Amino acid sequence: MAAVLRGSRFLVGRCSKHVDFAFVSARSMASKTPVGFVGLGNMGNPMAKNLLNHGYPVIATDVFPESCKELQELGAQIVDNPGEVADKADRIITMLPSSPNVIDVYTGPNGILKKVKKGSLLIDSSTIDPSVSKEMAAAAEKMGAVFMDAPVSGGVGAASSGKLTFMVGGAEVEFTAAKELLTCMGANVVYCGQVGTGQAAKICNNMLLAIGMIGTSETMNLGIRLGLDPKLLAKILNMSSGRCWSSDTYNPVPGVMEGVPSGNNYQGGFGTQLMAKDLGLAQNTATNTKTPVPLGSLAHQMYRMMCARGYANKDFSSVFQFLREEEEEEGQGQGQ
């Protein structure tokens, strides 16, 4: 307790800004008070469930009411819009598809900032443009609230098992309060720096993930064409220097692994459209910083092509299927 009081005195000294940090940090002593959650999609739903499993009352909403039914049956309180969530909870997590969704949820007519309480902690786990995170942080500060960006890595499986990695950007003095909630949903919670740095880390990770998935898919396809059994090839890769997450945890070839989208016609998981969006963010930031990312650019082009060819709603590992279909079409063309 003494340490908490020392921290509180330190924070009181920081109150020359709009946000009353001492008020916010008192939440770390509030423990199991209600937590708001906005966005109950493939990732948000299991994340909110893990908060319930850890004893936190959850007040939630989603633009699609049917997405709320399962959580409501588990005991969550469902409300009509993000503003109502902010009216009932002073710790809120958002998990949304894109920058425009985040802007609307926070600043729209029924947005969080319309009814946010002074001292509220707002944690956004969406993957968006770092500049939008900074805009939302500034808007929240004007209302006396704290905004932190905390995008995640690990996919739906890690969200369900509570083993996500959170990359957190924001005021360092608020990291402990944020970590209290995030550790209920993740195995790793890493402080990256000021607002926007969490997004920067996530964008870099997803660019590498896309490149790695394409490389794994090309490699598996080549091995199969050379007569190798895909399970055997995956086993060899995973005990060799080519091993990566896409080969040993999320293999894109149907039948190689159980419990991954490739074994379920690429349903669920992380959508191709979302990967294309994240790669677009990487391209924008690379352009703004004059950073050469040739493989990232090619990956972006490929995932955009996939979206145009009917893969938008399939898991991003369906790039393997896309390559196979491209190969079949080329073969048919040569036979004509």
TARAMO-V711928 format. One record per pair of residues at least 24 apart in sequence whose ideal C-beta (glycine too) atoms are under 6 Angstrom apart, sorted by sequence separation. I is the first residue (numbers start at 1). J is the second residue. D is the distance in Angstrom with one decimal. If there is no record, write none. Layout:
<<I:J:D> <I:J:D>>
This chain:
<<32:56:5.6> <61:85:5.6> <102:126:5.3> <127:151:4.7> <163:187:4.3> <169:193:5.9> <279:303:5.9> <34:59:5.4> <120:145:4.3> <121:146:5.3> <122:147:4.6> <123:148:5.2> <124:149:5.4> <125:150:5.1> <167:192:5.3> <170:195:5.1> <231:256:5.5> <59:85:5.5> <86:112:4.4> <102:128:5.3> <113:139:5.9> <118:144:3.7> <125:151:5.9> <169:195:5.0> <230:256:5.3> <40:67:4.3> <83:110:4.5> <90:117:5.0> <116:143:5.2> <123:150:5.1> <125:152:5.4> <169:196:5.4> <276:303:4.1> <40:68:6.0> <87:115:4.4> <146:174:5.3> <169:197:4.0> <275:303:5.2> <276:304:5.3> <59:88:4.9> <81:110:3.8> <82:111:5.6> <86:115:4.5> <99:128:4.3> <116:145:5.0> <169:198:3.6> <59:89:5.1> <82:112:4.7> <86:116:4.5> <90:120:4.4> <91:121:4.9> <92:122:5.3> <93:123:4.9> <94:124:4.8> <95:125:4.7> <96:126:4.3> <99:129:5.1> <106:136:5.2> <113:143:5.4> <148:178:5.5> <168:198:5.1> <216:246:4.0> <83:114:4.7> <167:198:4.2> <216:247:5.0> <272:303:5.9> <276:307:5.4> <83:115:4.5> <107:139:6.0> <212:244:4.9> <99:132:4.5> <213:246:4.5> <220:253:4.9> <167:201:4.1> <212:246:4.8> <272:306:5.1> <273:307:5.5> <167:202:5.4> <217:252:4.9> <272:307:6.0> <272:311:4.7> <273:312:4.2> <272:312:5.6> <275:316:4.1> <271:313:5.8> <272:314:5.6> <38:82:4.9> <272:316:5.0> <149:195:5.9> <269:315:3.5> <270:316:5.3> <38:85:5.8> <151:198:5.5> <150:198:5.5> <151:199:5.8> <266:314:4.0> <36:85:3.9> <149:198:4.2> <266:315:4.4> <149:199:5.1> <44:95:3.7> <151:202:3.7> <43:95:5.4> <153:205:5.4> <266:318:4.0> <36:89:3.6> <35:89:6.0> <261:315:3.6> <34:89:4.6> <39:94:5.6> <123:178:5.6> <262:317:5.4> <35:91:5.0> <36:92:3.7> <37:93:5.2> <38:94:4.5> <39:95:4.1> <121:177:5.8> <261:317:5.7> <39:96:4.6> <137:195:4.3> <134:195:5.4> <133:195:5.4> <134:196:5.0> <133:196:4.8> <210:275:5.7> <252:317:3.8> <130:196:3.6> <133:199:5.3> <38:105:5.6> <253:320:5.9> <252:320:3.8> <130:199:4.2> <210:279:5.7> <130:200:5.5> <206:278:4.3> <127:202:5.3> <207:282:4.3> <203:281:5.2> <203:282:4.9> <211:295:5.0> <214:299:5.8> <211:299:5.2> <207:296:4.6> <210:299:4.2> <24:119:4.7> <23:119:3.8> <24:121:5.9> <20:119:5.6> <217:319:4.9> <221:323:5.4> <217:320:3.9> <213:317:5.9> <214:319:5.6> <213:319:5.9> <217:323:5.6> <47:159:5.4> <50:162:4.8> <156:268:6.0> <46:159:4.2> <156:269:5.6> <42:156:5.3> <46:160:4.3> <155:270:5.6> <43:159:5.0> <19:141:5.4> <24:146:5.3> <18:141:4.9> <19:144:5.9> <19:146:5.6> <54:184:4.2> <51:184:5.5> <50:184:5.4> <50:185:4.7> <47:185:4.8> <28:176:5.8> <28:177:4.6> <27:177:5.2> <127:278:5.5> <21:173:5.7> <25:177:6.0> <129:281:5.6> <11:173:5.7> <98:277:5.9>>
